[in-house]
């Protein structure tokens, strides 16, 4: 299943590469590549964040085995998105890139989101989980929600007028966050209910 999911996640890149080779990406292929890699970064981030809720709802524990691969594939697309901008758009002109980051909010947001994803990719191995400890590792990887939110904002500011797609991504992210908050609140209430009988017995 992991191989199938990996192949499916890389199919958009294969289509993009074929289009670039065949010359079918239109009059502005750089824009097409930039937009496609950015959109698939967001899609795969949202799919990654959906794994735990889906596992909770369906009881399919094998879904958790896909989470790391999906997250790393999302980072791979994010790296391609950034590289397209740095290389094909700006030709590694550091002065122009720095000016863009300062003056264009959507570029600032995009760089911020990538920087947030970077430590998550670096610490994705089992060795890093052991080194950080499970609790600290989980706390760090909650940055995925913030990185995705900033990524949605980056896309929203980029398109300016037609915000239907970034709005859809924002709604999906909001639902995932709401589900997480609801489960945490339910767990806290359950812990309080379990603690009450113990308190009552102590008082008696």
One Martini backbone bead per residue (centre of mass of N, CA, C, O) as a GRO file, in nm:
protein
  204
    1UNK     BB    1   0.056   0.064  -0.019
    2UNK     BB    2   0.296   0.257  -0.006
    3UNK     BB    3   0.373   0.237  -0.307
    4UNK     BB    4   0.107   0.335  -0.422
    5UNK     BB    5   0.108   0.613  -0.279
    6UNK     BB    6   0.375   0.709  -0.401
    7UNK     BB    7   0.296   0.693  -0.698
    8UNK     BB    8   0.049   0.881  -0.676
    9UNK     BB    9   0.215   1.132  -0.569
   10UNK     BB   10   0.410   1.131  -0.844
   11UNK     BB   11   0.227   1.170  -1.095
   12UNK     BB   12   0.221   1.482  -1.128
   13UNK     BB   13   0.526   1.499  -1.191
   14UNK     BB   14   0.521   1.325  -1.445
   15UNK     BB   15   0.329   1.507  -1.604
   16UNK     BB   16   0.507   1.760  -1.588
   17UNK     BB   17   0.757   1.641  -1.727
   18UNK     BB   18   0.616   1.567  -1.989
   19UNK     BB   19   0.520   1.853  -2.059
   20UNK     BB   20   0.805   1.978  -2.074
   21UNK     BB   21   0.913   1.783  -2.296
   22UNK     BB   22   0.657   1.836  -2.502
   23UNK     BB   23   0.548   2.139  -2.481
   24UNK     BB   24   0.242   2.153  -2.296
   25UNK     BB   25   0.251   2.420  -2.080
   26UNK     BB   26   0.257   2.661  -2.254
   27UNK     BB   27   0.358   2.997  -2.245
   28UNK     BB   28   0.411   2.945  -1.910
   29UNK     BB   29   0.584   2.700  -1.763
   30UNK     BB   30   0.685   2.817  -1.495
   31UNK     BB   31   0.407   2.878  -1.376
   32UNK     BB   32   0.300   2.590  -1.390
   33UNK     BB   33   0.514   2.460  -1.209
   34UNK     BB   34   0.476   2.638  -0.962
   35UNK     BB   35   0.175   2.584  -0.915
   36UNK     BB   36   0.178   2.274  -0.901
   37UNK     BB   37   0.384   2.233  -0.668
   38UNK     BB   38   0.223   2.401  -0.462
   39UNK     BB   39  -0.045   2.245  -0.464
   40UNK     BB   40   0.080   1.961  -0.392
   41UNK     BB   41   0.182   2.044  -0.123
   42UNK     BB   42  -0.094   2.103   0.008
   43UNK     BB   43  -0.235   1.838  -0.047
   44UNK     BB   44  -0.025   1.655   0.107
   45UNK     BB   45  -0.050   1.792   0.377
   46UNK     BB   46  -0.353   1.734   0.417
   47UNK     BB   47  -0.331   1.429   0.392
   48UNK     BB   48  -0.140   1.391   0.629
   49UNK     BB   49  -0.338   1.527   0.843
   50UNK     BB   50  -0.570   1.300   0.779
   51UNK     BB   51  -0.473   1.028   0.892
   52UNK     BB   52  -0.558   1.031   1.191
   53UNK     BB   53  -0.863   1.084   1.160
   54UNK     BB   54  -0.913   0.834   0.980
   55UNK     BB   55  -0.816   0.627   1.187
   56UNK     BB   56  -1.026   0.699   1.405
   57UNK     BB   57  -1.286   0.651   1.224
   58UNK     BB   58  -1.194   0.349   1.098
   59UNK     BB   59  -0.946   0.173   1.235
   60UNK     BB   60  -0.697   0.210   1.028
   61UNK     BB   61  -0.374   0.165   1.120
   62UNK     BB   62  -0.212   0.156   0.842
   63UNK     BB   63  -0.219   0.463   0.779
   64UNK     BB   64   0.034   0.545   0.953
   65UNK     BB   65   0.247   0.433   0.740
   66UNK     BB   66   0.195   0.692   0.537
   67UNK     BB   67   0.272   0.963   0.674
   68UNK     BB   68   0.576   0.999   0.620
   69UNK     BB   69   0.572   0.976   0.312
   70UNK     BB   70   0.376   1.213   0.263
   71UNK     BB   71   0.543   1.432   0.403
   72UNK     BB   72   0.800   1.401   0.224
   73UNK     BB   73   0.656   1.456  -0.043
   74UNK     BB   74   0.569   1.741   0.029
   75UNK     BB   75   0.860   1.846   0.066
   76UNK     BB   76   0.950   1.786  -0.220
   77UNK     BB   77   0.751   1.982  -0.356
   78UNK     BB   78   0.847   2.232  -0.200
   79UNK     BB   79   1.135   2.223  -0.315
   80UNK     BB   80   1.051   2.252  -0.612
   81UNK     BB   81   0.906   2.520  -0.577
   82UNK     BB   82   1.154   2.678  -0.479
   83UNK     BB   83   1.349   2.607  -0.712
   84UNK     BB   84   1.185   2.737  -0.936
   85UNK     BB   85   1.214   3.021  -0.825
   86UNK     BB   86   1.528   3.042  -0.793
   87UNK     BB   87   1.595   2.946  -1.090
   88UNK     BB   88   1.369   3.005  -1.321
   89UNK     BB   89   1.294   3.297  -1.209
   90UNK     BB   90   1.583   3.418  -1.057
   91UNK     BB   91   1.869   3.286  -1.106
   92UNK     BB   92   2.003   3.325  -0.820
   93UNK     BB   93   1.920   3.619  -0.730
   94UNK     BB   94   1.972   3.734  -0.422
   95UNK     BB   95   1.873   4.027  -0.434
   96UNK     BB   96   1.593   3.969  -0.557
   97UNK     BB   97   1.500   3.771  -0.341
   98UNK     BB   98   1.521   3.960  -0.095
   99UNK     BB   99   1.325   4.168  -0.208
  100UNK     BB  100   1.082   3.980  -0.227
  101UNK     BB  101   1.061   3.899   0.073
  102UNK     BB  102   1.010   4.194   0.176
  103UNK     BB  103   0.778   4.306  -0.048
  104UNK     BB  104   0.633   4.009  -0.070
  105UNK     BB  105   0.415   3.841   0.121
  106UNK     BB  106   0.392   3.563  -0.032
  107UNK     BB  107   0.695   3.505  -0.017
  108UNK     BB  108   0.729   3.516   0.286
  109UNK     BB  109   0.530   3.284   0.344
  110UNK     BB  110   0.671   3.063   0.179
  111UNK     BB  111   0.941   3.064   0.333
  112UNK     BB  112   0.823   3.006   0.611
  113UNK     BB  113   0.696   2.733   0.547
  114UNK     BB  114   0.958   2.592   0.465
  115UNK     BB  115   1.112   2.634   0.736
  116UNK     BB  116   0.904   2.462   0.898
  117UNK     BB  117   0.947   2.192   0.731
  118UNK     BB  118   1.248   2.124   0.762
  119UNK     BB  119   1.258   1.995   1.056
  120UNK     BB  120   1.055   1.769   0.984
  121UNK     BB  121   1.231   1.624   0.775
  122UNK     BB  122   1.486   1.580   0.953
  123UNK     BB  123   1.289   1.433   1.194
  124UNK     BB  124   1.162   1.159   1.037
  125UNK     BB  125   1.324   0.960   1.184
  126UNK     BB  126   1.369   0.718   1.417
  127UNK     BB  127   1.624   0.840   1.545
  128UNK     BB  128   1.490   1.119   1.609
  129UNK     BB  129   1.271   1.017   1.792
  130UNK     BB  130   1.464   0.903   2.006
  131UNK     BB  131   1.627   1.164   2.061
  132UNK     BB  132   1.375   1.351   2.137
  133UNK     BB  133   1.126   1.212   2.188
  134UNK     BB  134   0.797   1.172   2.162
  135UNK     BB  135   0.690   1.443   2.276
  136UNK     BB  136   0.880   1.642   2.124
  137UNK     BB  137   0.821   1.538   1.842
  138UNK     BB  138   0.518   1.603   1.838
  139UNK     BB  139   0.544   1.904   1.895
  140UNK     BB  140   0.707   1.971   1.642
  141UNK     BB  141   0.494   1.835   1.428
  142UNK     BB  142   0.271   2.060   1.471
  143UNK     BB  143   0.390   2.258   1.256
  144UNK     BB  144   0.226   2.156   1.013
  145UNK     BB  145  -0.017   2.339   1.059
  146UNK     BB  146   0.128   2.610   1.028
  147UNK     BB  147   0.255   2.561   0.751
  148UNK     BB  148  -0.016   2.519   0.605
  149UNK     BB  149  -0.144   2.790   0.672
  150UNK     BB  150   0.078   2.958   0.533
  151UNK     BB  151   0.043   2.823   0.257
  152UNK     BB  152  -0.245   2.923   0.211
  153UNK     BB  153  -0.174   3.224   0.232
  154UNK     BB  154   0.021   3.226  -0.002
  155UNK     BB  155  -0.194   3.150  -0.212
  156UNK     BB  156  -0.400   3.374  -0.158
  157UNK     BB  157  -0.203   3.614  -0.223
  158UNK     BB  158  -0.139   3.525  -0.512
  159UNK     BB  159  -0.435   3.523  -0.650
  160UNK     BB  160  -0.642   3.735  -0.498
  161UNK     BB  161  -0.920   3.690  -0.655
  162UNK     BB  162  -0.924   3.370  -0.702
  163UNK     BB  163  -1.005   3.193  -0.389
  164UNK     BB  164  -1.123   2.901  -0.406
  165UNK     BB  165  -0.889   2.710  -0.350
  166UNK     BB  166  -0.772   2.828  -0.082
  167UNK     BB  167  -1.045   2.807   0.063
  168UNK     BB  168  -1.068   2.502   0.057
  169UNK     BB  169  -0.808   2.448   0.216
  170UNK     BB  170  -0.896   2.608   0.467
  171UNK     BB  171  -1.138   2.431   0.539
  172UNK     BB  172  -0.991   2.164   0.574
  173UNK     BB  173  -0.800   2.265   0.797
  174UNK     BB  174  -1.020   2.351   0.997
  175UNK     BB  175  -1.141   2.067   1.033
  176UNK     BB  176  -0.883   1.932   1.141
  177UNK     BB  177  -0.853   2.119   1.386
  178UNK     BB  178  -1.131   2.067   1.512
  179UNK     BB  179  -1.090   1.765   1.556
  180UNK     BB  180  -0.847   1.789   1.743
  181UNK     BB  181  -0.983   1.960   1.962
  182UNK     BB  182  -1.217   1.767   2.025
  183UNK     BB  183  -1.042   1.524   2.116
  184UNK     BB  184  -0.891   1.671   2.344
  185UNK     BB  185  -1.143   1.745   2.508
  186UNK     BB  186  -1.247   1.455   2.544
  187UNK     BB  187  -0.995   1.353   2.694
  188UNK     BB  188  -1.011   1.553   2.931
  189UNK     BB  189  -1.290   1.465   3.031
  190UNK     BB  190  -1.215   1.169   3.080
  191UNK     BB  191  -0.994   1.228   3.292
  192UNK     BB  192  -1.182   1.370   3.495
  193UNK     BB  193  -1.377   1.131   3.542
  194UNK     BB  194  -1.154   0.937   3.651
  195UNK     BB  195  -1.064   1.128   3.895
  196UNK     BB  196  -1.319   1.159   4.077
  197UNK     BB  197  -1.338   0.885   4.228
  198UNK     BB  198  -1.063   0.919   4.368
  199UNK     BB  199  -1.136   1.174   4.525
  200UNK     BB  200  -1.379   1.061   4.677
  201UNK     BB  201  -1.222   0.835   4.827
  202UNK     BB  202  -1.027   1.026   4.972
  203UNK     BB  203  -1.238   1.190   5.132
  204UNK     BB  204  -1.366   0.936   5.280
   0.00000   0.00000   0.00000
